[in-house]
Amino acid sequence: MNAAAGAMPAGGARRFDGLQQLRLIAAAMVAVFHSAHYVVTQTGTTDPHVTFWTHPFFSQGVYLFFGISGFVLQHALTRYPVPQFLSLRLLRIYPPFLFCVALYYVARTLLLGAAPPMSWRALTLLPFGRVPYPLGIEWSLVYEIFFYVVVALLALPRRRIFARTAFGLWAALTVVASIEGTNTHFFPTFANIGLSLFNLCFIGGALAYEFRDALGRRPILLAGVALAGLVGMFPIDMSGRQFLMLPLATTGIVALAARDGGQGRPVAWWRAQLVRGGDWSYGLYLLHIPIITILLGLAAAPAARHPRAAFFGVALMALTLGLAYGALEMAAYRRVRGLVLKPGDRV
């Protein structure tokens, strides 16, 4: 999902390769989880080789995206003025998303004879509450767009202490609101998105960037925070306790992954491929559910007879085709980015 790395151009830019690898892992977790979920839902299988992957833990990759987003967006704002930052972010998110929706609409209509649910409000990625989302993952992009606006506003005073204080106050208000009974929503509205507990993962990532040098010297502390958060979030039951422990886990993991600053050092071939996959992970995140649902719709009878094979097949196809789409959309983004940026725009 998260596409913030696209805001960091090549040519001397600091690249956090560990975060790119983490992004690929998070996207793959979500894709495999949804593959198993749709196979179980459609076939009713109890095969443990399939049901194992429906554990809610694998769906938590989306919150890693929020943490990564907080970290990388803060980094991007040290390199671009706010207008260029917002232009790049909108360019990065909307064209691949809208093209994917159009592709899914055409493919599902032609192959299955039924168009996906569609709403103009869903296409805006604005917090209009419960609306039909064609791709099934748009709720997280609604939060992503909200994050872009927030960090852009906090960057306007051009004072690091202002942003750090604002993030701390935002986190405190969010926790207090949760104690007072404010709900966290997968379908947020303009009225409640600001105090959703989902924001804590993003805030944690942003603060991890702000204090990255001090945190980078304390890997044992970061590992302990991440472990405490992971342990504390179980059982995964969508409770307030879980959503208060999640930010500890994601912030610790993101801060640990970001210790690899990618300062031009050579990396192993396999790690380079993971980094490349991280670049393509937004396409995977966008396209994986359409691939899964179309494949299961075309092969409903074989899937019912062989659910284990169906799961591994759709998961493999979702990962392969999703990353292929990610490679194409990232190449296109890099080409058109020059229309927004001029050499003097980079800071």
C-alpha positions in Angstrom: 0.0 0.0 0.0 2.3 2.6 1.3 4.0 4.4 -1.6 5.9 7.0 0.3 9.3 5.8 -0.9 8.3 7.2 -4.3 9.0 10.6 -2.9 12.7 9.9 -2.5 14.4 10.4 -5.8 17.6 8.7 -6.8 20.9 10.4 -7.0 22.3 10.8 -3.6 19.1 10.5 -1.6 19.2 8.6 1.6 17.3 5.3 1.1 16.1 3.2 3.9 16.4 -0.2 2.4 15.3 -2.0 5.5 12.0 -0.2 5.3 11.6 -1.2 1.7 12.1 -4.8 2.6 9.7 -4.5 5.5 7.1 -2.9 3.1 7.3 -6.0 0.8 6.9 -8.3 3.8 3.8 -6.4 5.0 2.2 -6.4 1.5 2.8 -10.2 1.1 1.3 -10.8 4.6 -1.9 -9.0 3.6 -2.1 -10.7 0.2 -1.6 -14.2 1.6 -4.2 -13.5 4.4 -6.8 -12.4 1.8 -6.0 -15.4 -0.4 -6.8 -17.7 2.5 -9.8 -15.7 3.6 -11.5 -15.8 0.2 -10.8 -19.5 -0.3 -12.2 -20.4 3.1 -15.2 -18.1 2.6 -16.0 -19.6 -0.8 -15.2 -23.3 -0.1 -15.9 -23.6 3.6 -12.6 -25.6 3.9 -11.2 -26.5 7.3 -7.8 -27.6 5.8 -5.2 -26.4 8.3 -2.8 -25.6 5.5 -5.3 -22.9 4.4 -6.9 -21.8 7.7 -3.6 -21.2 9.3 -3.1 -18.2 7.0 -6.5 -16.7 8.0 -5.1 -15.9 11.4 -5.6 -12.2 12.1 -1.9 -11.7 12.7 -1.3 -11.9 8.9 -3.7 -9.0 8.3 -1.7 -6.7 10.6 0.7 -5.9 7.8 -1.5 -2.9 7.0 -0.6 -1.3 10.3 3.1 -1.7 9.5 2.3 0.4 6.4 1.0 3.1 8.6 4.2 3.1 10.7 6.4 3.1 7.6 4.4 5.9 6.2 4.9 8.1 9.3 8.7 7.6 9.1 9.1 8.1 5.4 6.8 11.0 5.0 8.7 12.9 7.7 11.9 12.2 5.7 10.3 13.3 2.4 9.4 16.7 4.0 13.1 17.3 4.7 13.7 17.1 1.0 10.7 18.9 -0.6 8.7 22.0 0.0 5.2 21.3 1.1 3.5 22.1 -2.3 5.8 19.7 -4.1 5.4 17.1 -1.4 1.7 17.1 -1.7 1.8 17.0 -5.5 4.1 14.0 -5.5 2.0 12.2 -2.9 -1.3 12.7 -4.8 0.5 11.7 -8.1 1.8 8.6 -6.4 -1.5 7.4 -4.9 -4.3 8.4 -7.3 -3.3 7.4 -10.8 -2.3 3.8 -10.0 -5.4 3.4 -7.8 -7.9 4.8 -10.4 -6.3 2.7 -13.2 -6.5 -0.4 -11.0 -10.2 0.2 -10.3 -10.9 0.7 -14.1 -8.9 -2.5 -14.9 -10.8 -4.5 -12.3 -14.2 -3.1 -13.5 -13.5 -4.1 -17.1 -11.9 -7.5 -16.2 -14.7 -8.6 -13.8 -17.4 -7.4 -16.1 -16.0 -9.3 -19.1 -14.9 -12.5 -17.2 -17.5 -12.8 -14.5 -20.4 -10.8 -16.0 -20.7 -8.7 -12.8 -19.2 -5.3 -12.1 -17.7 -4.7 -8.7 -19.5 -2.2 -6.4 -18.7 1.3 -7.3 -19.2 4.7 -5.7 -17.7 8.1 -6.7 -17.1 8.8 -3.0 -14.9 5.7 -2.7 -12.9 6.9 -5.7 -12.0 10.2 -3.8 -10.4 8.3 -0.9 -11.9 10.9 1.4 -13.5 9.9 4.7 -17.1 9.6 3.7 -17.9 6.8 6.1 -19.3 3.4 4.9 -19.2 3.4 1.1 -18.7 0.4 -1.3 -15.0 0.0 -2.0 -14.3 -1.8 -5.3 -10.8 -3.0 -4.3 -11.6 -3.8 -0.7 -8.5 -2.0 0.6 -9.5 1.7 0.1 -10.1 2.3 3.8 -6.4 2.3 4.5 -5.7 4.7 1.6 -8.3 7.0 3.2 -6.1 7.1 6.3 -3.0 7.5 4.1 -4.4 10.6 2.4 -5.3 12.0 5.8 -1.7 11.5 6.9 -0.4 13.4 4.0 -2.6 16.4 4.9 -1.6 16.3 8.5 2.2 16.1 8.0 2.0 18.8 5.4 0.2 21.2 7.8 2.6 20.4 10.6 5.6 21.1 8.3 4.4 24.6 7.5 5.9 26.3 10.5 9.3 24.7 9.6 10.1 24.0 13.2 11.0 20.5 14.2 10.0 21.1 17.8 6.5 22.2 16.6 6.0 18.9 14.7 7.3 16.8 17.6 5.1 18.5 20.1 2.1 18.3 17.8 2.6 14.5 17.3 2.9 14.0 21.0 -0.3 15.9 21.8 -2.1 14.2 19.0 -1.2 10.8 20.4 -2.2 11.8 23.9 -5.6 13.1 22.7 -6.2 10.0 20.7 -5.6 7.8 23.7 -7.8 9.9 25.9 -10.5 9.8 23.3 -10.3 6.0 23.2 -10.8 5.9 27.0 -13.8 8.1 26.7 -15.3 5.7 24.2 -14.5 7.2 20.8 -14.5 4.4 18.4 -11.9 3.5 15.8 -13.4 2.9 12.3 -12.5 1.1 9.1 -14.9 3.5 7.4 -13.9 6.8 9.0 -15.7 10.1 8.6 -14.4 13.6 8.6 -15.7 13.8 12.2 -13.9 10.8 13.7 -10.8 10.1 11.6 -8.6 12.5 13.5 -8.9 10.5 16.8 -8.9 7.0 15.4 -6.5 4.7 17.2 -5.1 3.6 13.8 -3.4 7.0 13.7 -1.1 5.9 16.6 0.9 3.6 14.3 1.5 6.5 12.0 2.4 8.9 14.8 4.8 6.3 16.2 6.5 6.0 12.8 6.8 9.8 12.5 8.3 10.1 16.0 10.7 7.2 15.1 12.0 9.4 12.3 12.2 12.5 14.5 14.3 10.7 17.1 16.0 8.2 14.7 19.6 8.9 15.7 19.0 8.4 19.4 16.8 5.3 18.8 19.2 3.9 16.3 21.8 3.5 19.1 19.4 1.4 21.2 18.5 -1.6 19.1 17.9 -3.8 22.2 15.4 -1.2 23.6 13.7 -1.1 20.2 13.5 -4.9 20.0 12.1 -5.0 23.5 9.4 -2.4 22.6 8.5 -4.3 19.5 8.3 -7.6 21.4 6.2 -6.1 24.2 3.8 -4.7 21.6 3.5 -8.0 19.7 2.9 -9.9 22.9 0.5 -7.3 24.2 -1.7 -7.2 21.1 -2.6 -10.9 21.4 -5.3 -12.1 21.3 -6.1 -10.1 18.2 -9.7 -9.2 18.9 -10.0 -5.6 17.5 -10.2 -4.3 21.1 -8.9 -1.0 22.4 -6.1 -3.0 24.1 -4.9 -4.4 20.8 -4.9 -1.0 19.1 -2.9 0.5 22.0 -0.3 -2.2 21.8 -0.1 -2.2 17.9 1.8 1.2 17.8 4.4 -0.2 20.2 5.0 -3.1 17.9 5.0 -1.2 14.6 7.1 1.7 16.0 9.8 -0.7 17.3 9.8 -2.7 14.1 10.0 0.3 11.9 12.7 2.0 13.9 14.8 -1.3 13.8 14.3 -1.6 10.1 15.3 2.0 9.5 18.6 1.5 11.2 19.8 0.4 7.8 20.1 3.8 6.2 21.2 2.6 2.8 24.2 4.9 2.6 25.4 3.6 -0.7 26.9 0.4 0.7 26.7 -2.7 -1.5 24.0 -5.2 -0.5 23.5 -8.9 -1.1 21.6 -9.8 -4.3 18.7 -11.3 -2.4 18.3 -8.2 -0.3 18.4 -6.0 -3.4 15.5 -8.0 -4.8 13.5 -7.5 -1.6 14.2 -3.7 -1.8 12.9 -3.8 -5.4 9.9 -5.7 -4.3 9.3 -3.0 -1.7 9.2 -0.5 -4.5 6.5 -2.5 -6.2 4.5 -3.3 -3.1 1.9 -0.6 -3.7 0.8 -2.3 -6.9 0.6 -5.6 -5.1 -1.5 -4.0 -2.4 -3.9 -2.5 -4.9 -4.4 -5.5 -7.2 -4.3 -8.5 -5.0 -8.0 -8.8 -4.0 -9.2 -8.3 -7.6 -6.8 -11.1 -8.8 -8.0 -13.4 -6.0 -11.7 -12.8 -6.6 -11.6 -13.1 -10.3 -9.5 -16.3 -10.2 -11.9 -17.9 -7.6 -14.9 -16.8 -9.6 -13.5 -18.4 -12.8 -12.5 -21.6 -11.0 -15.2 -22.0 -8.4 -15.8 -25.7 -8.9 -12.1 -26.8 -8.9 -11.5 -24.6 -5.9 -14.3 -26.3 -4.0 -12.8 -29.7 -4.8 -9.1 -28.7 -4.1 -9.1 -25.8 -1.7 -5.5 -26.2 -0.7 -4.3 -26.1 -4.3 -6.7 -23.1 -4.9 -5.2 -21.2 -2.0 -1.6 -21.7 -3.1 -2.5 -21.0 -6.7 -4.3 -17.7 -6.1 -1.8 -16.6 -3.5 1.0 -17.2 -6.0 -0.8 -15.4 -8.8 -1.8 -12.5 -6.6 1.8 -12.0 -5.5 3.2 -12.4 -9.1 0.7 -10.3 -11.0 0.4 -7.7 -8.2 4.2 -7.1 -8.1 4.2 -7.0 -11.9 1.6 -4.3 -11.8 3.7 -2.5 -9.1 6.7 -2.6 -11.4 4.8 -1.0 -14.2 3.1 1.7 -12.1 6.4 2.6 -10.4 8.2 2.9 -13.7 5.4 5.2 -14.9 5.5 7.3 -11.8 9.2 7.8 -12.1 8.7 9.1 -15.6 6.0 11.6 -14.8 7.6 12.8 -11.5 9.8 15.0 -13.5 6.7 17.0 -14.6 6.2 18.0 -11.0 9.8 18.5 -9.9 12.4 20.8 -11.2 16.1 20.6 -10.0 15.6 23.7 -7.9 12.6 22.1 -6.1 14.8 19.6 -4.3 16.1 20.5 -0.9 
